[in-house]
Amino acid sequence: MEADLALAGCRVGVAENSFCHVKGYGGKVDLHSKDVVIDFKTKDFGPDDKPPRAFPEQIMQLAAYRVGLGLDAHTELANVYVSRSHPWLVHVVRHKPADALHAEKSFFAILNTWQILKDYTPEVM
């Protein structure tokens, strides 16, 4: 798996880092550095199967993590799919900057809608 991450150009740093953002959300990031935010997913797939693709909400999760960690828009977003059915098989999906920006806008639109519906205003401490 390290070879696949290296091939993807990922220089990783901090694992399992939690954050709380002033906009009223938080998370626990699987792996990140100033260059990349990575979320690991497990899925059944084999070497002859079509490679896994990210769902829109998975890209939104990464975009929210990037903002929550205070990283800039140049920080890459990637999902790493680990096969449950074929040990040591992984697939890295690097998200395009335009897709990441769209996901970020979508996440904050959904968060804002949820806060309005729940009459929730984040408290700044």
Secondary structure as UniProt FT lines:
FT   HELIX           2..7
FT   TURN            8..9
FT   STRAND          14..21
FT   TURN            22..24
FT   STRAND          25..32
FT   STRAND          36..43
FT   TURN            47..48
FT   HELIX           56..68
FT   TURN            69..70
FT   TURN            73..74
FT   STRAND          76..83
FT   TURN            87..88
FT   STRAND          90..94
FT   HELIX           97..117
FT   TURN            118..119
//
